[in-house]
């Protein structure tokens, strides 16, 4: 957007041409009538402002199609009538616009942010999945169509796509970025996610959209904990080998790393988060589902049906389990004197598209359930699909996670 002043129309035309040319293959963006006209109007509004006060002036964004954006329909990856979905523009979209970012359009999501695959493919290799449910946002950033991808994470829907697509992805502490203005999956878990090419850009965006941001930089080498045991053993052997190489690289660069047994009852957490999410999803859809049951895809339908069988007492127990888990994780951090947890960001490399799967969120589940800030950094590899390193911090320690992530990004790449 640095050329807006003199060649505004040319700039917008190039953006639209870029989408037309590149998105034919990956299907990250939803079609839009008169996209060029809308972008030109928005760009002219920005051009008339003092760009020194617009910290995101030169960045473009794709927004996951569960967020409301003024002037654009919301479909949430579903076949339901878009007229059913309406609301005030999402708080994060407003923040981005106020900071000068140009919203290129809506990005493809899985149906209602659940696990039913969509048409988006992985830009690194089109035979593979980009992950879900923030698939379009991740693919658009990885392909270089936009600078910022806005997603969400209810279980693993930001960090897994980031890992599969070889970009940086961040899920803030629960509630740290205002989630207002979206179609919820499960409100007690739903968290706004950010996707960019690198952690430096994540920080640039986080400063704008995150509540009470503080620059908490540190030159100290932090101590990491590896949660060994049943949790880590869920990852495939090839993923664990790459993770071990990355850990050795960190050790060589002066990082202190401890192995700490954690989550012996990981199977219970894996089921508990799904119980909680299914109950809340059924509540979110209690008006739409009876009316449009035949339009829901099989996996989404089955999950809602599961939620209808969960009783209120069990649901309240799951909410208590959330609090207990967060306290337990943070107490383990204190007892073992560690600053962050590290693990693979996904339990496997991206599955093939013909597997009809968006992958497995096993590596993300306990941290998301506990509402902790989590970051995926791409691990540089040659001749292979991407993989991410996951870094998790204590609740509200988002800045520490991001700044430390920027340091580690330089070390491992």
C-alpha positions in Angstrom: 0.0 0.0 0.0 3.0 2.3 -0.1 2.0 3.3 -3.7 -1.5 4.3 -2.8 -0.9 8.0 -3.1 0.0 8.0 -6.8 -1.3 4.8 -8.2 -4.2 3.8 -6.1 -6.2 2.1 -8.9 -3.2 0.2 -10.2 -2.5 -1.0 -6.7 -6.0 -2.3 -6.1 -6.1 -3.9 -9.6 -2.9 -5.7 -8.8 -4.4 -7.0 -5.6 -7.4 -8.3 -7.4 -5.4 -9.8 -10.2 -3.2 -11.5 -7.6 -6.3 -13.2 -6.0 -7.6 -14.1 -9.5 -4.3 -15.7 -10.6 -3.2 -17.4 -7.4 -6.4 -18.4 -5.8 -7.6 -20.5 -8.8 -5.4 -23.3 -7.6 -5.7 -23.1 -3.8 -9.3 -21.8 -3.2 -8.5 -19.8 -0.1 -10.9 -16.8 -0.7 -14.6 -16.8 -1.2 -15.8 -15.3 -4.5 -17.0 -11.7 -4.2 -19.0 -9.5 -6.6 -17.3 -6.1 -7.2 -14.3 -6.9 -5.0 -12.3 -4.3 -6.9 -14.9 -1.6 -6.3 -15.0 -2.3 -2.6 -11.3 -2.4 -2.2 -10.9 0.9 -4.1 -13.4 2.6 -1.9 -11.7 1.3 1.3 -8.2 2.2 0.0 -9.3 5.8 -0.8 -10.6 6.2 2.8 -7.2 5.1 4.0 -5.4 7.4 1.6 -7.1 10.4 3.0 -5.8 9.6 6.5 -2.4 10.3 8.1 -0.5 7.1 7.5 1.8 7.8 10.4 -1.1 7.0 12.6 -1.9 3.7 10.8 0.4 1.0 12.1 -0.9 -1.6 9.7 -1.2 0.6 6.6 0.9 -1.5 4.3 -0.7 -4.9 5.2 -3.6 -6.8 3.7 -5.9 -9.3 5.5 -8.1 -12.3 4.8 -10.8 -12.9 7.3 -12.2 -16.3 8.2 -15.8 -16.6 7.1 -17.3 -16.9 10.6 -16.6 -13.3 11.3 -19.0 -10.5 10.4 -17.5 -7.9 8.0 -19.6 -4.9 7.0 -20.7 -5.2 3.3 -19.8 -8.9 3.0 -22.1 -11.9 3.5 -21.3 -14.6 6.1 -21.8 -18.2 5.3 -19.6 -20.0 7.8 -18.7 -22.7 5.2 -22.3 -23.9 5.3 -25.2 -24.3 2.9 -27.5 -22.4 5.2 -29.0 -19.2 3.9 -26.6 -16.3 4.6 -29.6 -14.2 5.7 -29.6 -16.3 8.9 -26.2 -14.9 9.9 -26.0 -11.2 10.7 -24.5 -9.1 13.4 -22.3 -6.2 14.2 -18.9 -6.2 12.4 -16.4 -8.3 14.3 -14.3 -6.3 16.8 -11.0 -7.6 15.4 -12.0 -6.5 11.9 -12.8 -3.0 13.1 -9.4 -2.9 14.8 -7.6 -3.9 11.7 -9.4 -1.4 9.6 -8.8 1.4 12.1 -5.0 0.6 12.0 -5.0 0.8 8.2 -5.1 -2.8 7.1 -7.0 -3.5 3.9 -9.5 -6.4 4.1 -9.1 -8.4 0.9 -12.1 -10.5 1.6 -13.5 -13.6 3.4 -11.5 -16.8 3.5 -12.8 -20.3 3.3 -13.6 -22.2 6.5 -14.8 -25.7 7.3 -18.5 -25.9 8.0 -19.1 -23.8 11.2 -15.4 -24.2 12.0 -15.8 -27.9 12.6 -13.8 -30.8 10.9 -15.7 -31.3 7.7 -13.0 -30.6 5.0 -13.5 -27.9 2.3 -12.1 -27.2 -1.1 -8.9 -25.3 0.1 -5.6 -27.0 -0.6 -2.2 -26.6 0.8 -0.1 -24.1 -1.2 3.1 -26.0 -0.5 1.7 -29.1 -2.2 -1.8 -29.1 -3.6 -2.3 -32.8 -2.9 -2.3 -32.1 0.8 -4.7 -30.5 3.3 -4.0 -27.0 4.7 -5.6 -28.1 7.9 -8.8 -26.8 9.4 -10.8 -24.9 10.3 -8.9 -21.7 9.5 -7.8 -23.3 6.3 -8.4 -20.4 3.9 -6.7 -17.9 6.1 -3.6 -20.0 6.5 -3.4 -21.0 2.8 -3.9 -17.3 1.7 -0.9 -16.2 3.9 1.3 -19.1 2.9 0.6 -18.4 -0.8 1.5 -14.8 -0.4 -2.0 -13.5 -1.3 -2.4 -11.6 1.9 -0.2 -10.6 4.8 -2.5 -11.4 7.7 -4.9 -14.3 8.1 -7.6 -14.0 10.8 -8.7 -17.3 12.1 -10.1 -18.9 15.3 -9.1 -21.8 17.5 -11.6 -23.8 19.4 -9.4 -26.9 19.6 -6.5 -26.7 17.1 -7.8 -24.6 14.2 -5.1 -22.0 14.0 -1.9 -23.7 15.0 -2.5 -26.9 13.0 -3.0 -25.0 9.7 0.0 -22.8 10.5 2.1 -26.0 11.0 0.8 -27.6 7.8 1.3 -24.5 5.7 4.7 -23.5 7.0 3.7 -20.1 8.5 3.5 -18.5 12.0 0.2 -19.0 13.9 -0.8 -17.6 17.2 -3.7 -18.3 19.6 -4.0 -15.7 22.3 -4.9 -16.3 25.9 -8.6 -17.0 26.1 -10.4 -13.6 25.8 -7.3 -11.5 25.3 -8.4 -10.6 21.8 -12.1 -9.5 21.7 -14.0 -12.3 20.0 -17.2 -10.3 19.5 -18.8 -10.4 16.1 -18.5 -14.0 15.0 -20.5 -17.2 14.7 -19.4 -19.2 17.7 -18.4 -22.9 17.6 -18.1 -23.2 21.4 -18.0 -19.9 23.3 -16.0 -21.2 26.3 -13.2 -22.3 24.0 -13.4 -20.0 20.9 -10.3 -17.8 20.7 -9.2 -15.5 17.9 -6.2 -16.7 16.0 -3.6 -14.7 13.9 -1.6 -16.1 10.9 1.3 -14.4 9.2 4.5 -15.3 7.5 6.7 -14.7 10.5 6.5 -13.9 14.3 7.6 -10.3 13.7 4.4 -9.6 11.8 2.4 -11.5 14.4 3.7 -9.0 17.0 2.9 -6.1 14.8 -0.7 -7.2 14.5 -1.0 -8.3 18.1 0.0 -4.9 19.3 -3.1 -3.5 17.6 -5.7 -6.1 18.4 -4.8 -7.4 21.8 -6.0 -5.9 25.1 -3.5 -4.2 27.3 -0.5 -5.0 25.2 2.9 -4.5 26.8 6.4 -4.7 25.2 7.9 -7.4 27.4 11.2 -8.2 25.7 14.0 -10.1 27.4 17.5 -11.0 26.3 17.6 -13.8 28.9 17.6 -17.4 27.6 14.4 -18.9 28.9 13.8 -22.4 30.3 11.5 -24.7 28.3 9.6 -27.8 29.5 8.9 -30.8 27.2 5.7 -32.5 28.4 6.9 -36.1 28.0 4.6 -39.1 28.5 1.2 -40.0 27.0 0.7 -36.5 25.5 3.9 -36.4 23.4 3.6 -40.0 22.4 0.5 -39.1 20.4 2.7 -37.6 17.8 3.9 -39.7 14.8 7.5 -41.0 14.9 8.7 -38.8 12.0 7.3 -35.7 13.7 9.0 -36.6 17.0 12.3 -37.1 15.1 12.1 -33.6 13.7 11.1 -32.2 17.1 14.1 -33.9 18.7 16.4 -32.3 16.1 14.9 -28.9 16.9 15.3 -29.4 20.6 19.0 -30.2 20.1 19.4 -27.0 18.1 17.9 -25.0 20.9 20.2 -26.6 23.4 23.2 -25.8 21.3 22.1 -22.2 21.3 22.0 -22.0 25.1 18.4 -22.8 25.9 17.8 -24.8 29.1 15.3 -27.6 28.4 13.7 -29.9 30.9 11.7 -33.1 30.4 8.7 -33.1 32.6 6.1 -35.9 32.8 2.7 -34.3 32.2 -0.9 -35.3 31.2 -0.9 -38.9 32.1 -4.7 -38.6 31.7 -4.5 -37.0 28.2 -7.2 -39.3 26.9 -9.6 -37.8 29.4 -8.7 -34.2 28.3 -9.1 -35.2 24.7 -12.7 -36.4 25.4 -13.6 -33.7 27.8 -12.9 -30.8 25.4 -15.0 -32.5 22.8 -17.8 -33.0 25.3 -17.7 -29.3 26.2 -17.5 -28.2 22.6 -20.4 -30.4 21.4 -22.7 -29.2 24.2 -22.0 -25.6 23.3 -22.2 -26.1 19.6 -25.7 -27.7 20.0 -26.7 -24.6 22.0 -25.3 -22.2 19.4 -27.3 -24.0 16.7 -30.5 -24.7 18.7 -32.6 -22.4 16.3 -30.8 -23.2 13.0 -30.4 -27.0 13.4 -34.1 -28.0 13.6 -35.0 -25.7 10.7 -32.1 -26.7 8.4 -31.0 -30.1 9.6 -30.9 -31.5 6.1 -28.4 -28.9 5.0 -25.7 -29.7 7.6 -22.8 -32.0 6.6 -22.5 -35.4 8.2 -19.6 -34.7 10.7 -21.1 -31.4 11.9 -24.5 -33.0 12.2 -23.1 -35.9 14.3 -21.2 -33.5 16.6 -24.4 -31.5 17.3 -26.3 -34.7 17.9 -23.6 -35.7 20.4 -24.0 -32.3 22.1 -27.7 -32.8 22.4 -27.1 -35.8 24.6 -24.8 -34.0 27.1 -26.6 -33.0 30.2 -26.2 -29.7 32.0 -24.5 -31.3 35.0 -21.8 -32.9 32.8 -21.3 -29.6 31.0 -20.7 -27.7 34.3 -18.2 -30.3 35.3 -16.3 -29.7 32.0 -16.2 -26.0 32.8 -14.7 -26.8 36.2 -12.2 -29.1 34.5 -11.0 -26.2 32.4 -10.1 -24.2 35.5 -8.5 -27.2 37.2 -6.4 -27.9 34.1 -5.1 -24.3 33.8 -4.2 -24.2 37.5 -2.4 -27.6 37.2 -0.4 -26.6 34.2 0.7 -23.3 35.7 1.6 -24.9 39.0 3.8 -27.4 37.2 5.5 -24.5 35.5 6.2 -22.9 38.9 7.4 -26.1 40.6 9.7 -27.0 37.7 10.9 -23.4 37.2 10.1 -23.2 33.5 8.9 -20.3 31.4 7.3 -22.2 28.4 6.3 -25.6 27.2 7.4 -26.8 23.8 6.2 -29.6 21.6 5.3 -30.3 18.0 2.5 -28.0 16.8 0.7 -31.0 15.1 0.9 -34.7 15.7 1.6 -35.4 12.0 2.4 -33.8 8.7 -0.5 -32.6 6.6 -2.8 -35.4 5.4 -3.6 -35.9 1.8 -6.7 -34.2 0.4 -8.2 -37.5 -0.6 -8.1 -38.7 3.0 -11.0 -36.2 3.6 -9.4 -35.1 6.9 -8.1 -31.7 8.1 -5.7 -33.5 10.5 -5.7 -34.1 14.2 -5.5 -31.4 16.9 -4.0 -33.7 19.6 -1.0 -31.5 20.2 -3.1 -28.4 20.8 -5.9 -29.8 22.9 -4.7 -29.4 26.6 -3.4 -25.9 26.0 -6.5 -24.7 24.2 -8.7 -26.4 26.8 -6.8 -24.4 29.5 -7.0 -21.1 27.5 -3.3 -20.6 27.3 -1.4 -18.6 24.7 0.1 -20.8 22.0 2.4 -20.2 19.1 3.4 -22.3 16.1 6.7 -21.4 14.4 7.7 -23.1 11.1 10.7 -25.5 11.3 12.8 -25.1 8.2 13.1 -28.3 6.2 14.2 -29.3 2.7 12.1 -31.4 0.5 9.4 -32.1 3.0 6.1 -30.7 4.0 6.2 -28.1 6.7 6.0 -28.7 10.5 5.6 -26.3 13.3 7.2 -25.9 16.8 4.6 -25.1 19.4 5.4 -22.8 22.3 3.0 -22.3 25.1 3.1 -19.8 28.0 1.2 -19.1 31.2 -2.2 -17.4 31.0 -1.9 -13.7 30.0 1.8 -14.1 29.1 1.1 -13.6 25.4 3.8 -11.0 24.9 6.4 -13.3 26.4 5.4 -16.1 24.1 5.6 -13.9 21.0 8.9 -12.2 21.7 10.5 -15.5 22.7 9.1 -17.0 19.6 10.7 -14.4 17.5 14.1 -15.2 19.1 13.6 -19.0 18.6 12.5 -18.4 15.0 15.9 -17.0 14.2 17.6 -19.9 15.9 15.8 -22.8 14.3 15.7 -21.2 10.8 
